[in-house]
Amino acid sequence: MTDEILTARVAVPQSKTDPDAVRFEEIPLPPRDMWEGMGIPAPIDKTLPPVATEPAISKRPRKALRFTAGEFSKIVPLQFPFEDDELGAVSQLTVSRLTVGEVGELLDQRTGGEVDNFDIYARMTGMPAEVLRGLMDVDGEEVTRVCFDFLPPMFRGATSDPSLPPTNGET
């Protein structure tokens, strides 16, 4: 048994009236050896790519802000819901914008090779990149479109035309 501390990323509501007003926090989970006594089956041991998880401790402190305007996240309902051994039943994905600090951490995690957009989308959705790559074409296209609209301009590359208005309603 290792001494790893497992965490879960949870959405903490920030408003009683706006379901999109959430702040994400990491919370510690009980050790794996305690899960059986709690009626929770032990998970299948899996290795996720590092971009799909939040770093344990940021090297650069940042303050959690309560944004009062703009589209922070968007729910994408799937036309082809799926089941996965680790994720369970998935019928929708939530795409969230990245903060400047999250973009910086994503850039810090690069290991020589360039991060592809699905690694970035994994960070935005909380889903592993390989799961996003496994979506059916229409769902993958919609998730990609929403994620692309939320990408910081530096990740959009030459395919983005700055003279065109974004499709997410911003001006």
Secondary structure in CASP SS format (residue, H / E / C, confidence):
PFRMAT SS
TARGET T0000
AUTHOR 0000-0000-0000
METHOD secondary structure of the structure
MODEL  1
M C 1.00
T C 1.00
D C 1.00
E C 1.00
I C 1.00
L C 1.00
T E 1.00
A E 1.00
R E 1.00
V E 1.00
A E 1.00
V E 1.00
P E 1.00
Q C 1.00
S C 1.00
K C 1.00
T C 1.00
D C 1.00
P C 1.00
D C 1.00
A C 1.00
V E 1.00
R E 1.00
F E 1.00
E E 1.00
E E 1.00
I E 1.00
P E 1.00
L C 1.00
P C 1.00
P C 1.00
R H 1.00
D H 1.00
M H 1.00
W H 1.00
E H 1.00
G H 1.00
M H 1.00
G C 1.00
I C 1.00
P C 1.00
A C 1.00
P C 1.00
I C 1.00
D C 1.00
K C 1.00
T C 1.00
L C 1.00
P C 1.00
P H 1.00
V H 1.00
A H 1.00
T C 1.00
E C 1.00
P C 1.00
A C 1.00
I C 1.00
S C 1.00
K C 1.00
R C 1.00
P C 1.00
R C 1.00
K C 1.00
A C 1.00
L C 1.00
R C 1.00
F C 1.00
T C 1.00
A C 1.00
G C 1.00
E C 1.00
F C 1.00
S E 1.00
K E 1.00
I E 1.00
V E 1.00
P E 1.00
L E 1.00
Q E 1.00
F E 1.00
P E 1.00
F E 1.00
E E 1.00
D E 1.00
D C 1.00
E C 1.00
L C 1.00
G E 1.00
A E 1.00
V E 1.00
S E 1.00
Q E 1.00
L E 1.00
T E 1.00
V E 1.00
S E 1.00
R C 1.00
L C 1.00
T C 1.00
V H 1.00
G H 1.00
E H 1.00
V H 1.00
G H 1.00
E H 1.00
L H 1.00
L H 1.00
D H 1.00
Q C 1.00
R C 1.00
T C 1.00
G C 1.00
G C 1.00
E C 1.00
V C 1.00
D C 1.00
N H 1.00
F H 1.00
D H 1.00
I H 1.00
Y H 1.00
A H 1.00
R H 1.00
M H 1.00
T H 1.00
G C 1.00
M C 1.00
P C 1.00
A H 1.00
E H 1.00
V H 1.00
L H 1.00
R H 1.00
G C 1.00
L C 1.00
M C 1.00
D H 1.00
V H 1.00
D H 1.00
G H 1.00
E H 1.00
E H 1.00
V H 1.00
T H 1.00
R H 1.00
V H 1.00
C H 1.00
F H 1.00
D H 1.00
F H 1.00
L C 1.00
P C 1.00
P H 1.00
M H 1.00
F H 1.00
R H 1.00
G H 1.00
A H 1.00
T H 1.00
S C 1.00
D C 1.00
P C 1.00
S C 1.00
L C 1.00
P C 1.00
P C 1.00
T C 1.00
N C 1.00
G C 1.00
E C 1.00
T C 1.00
END
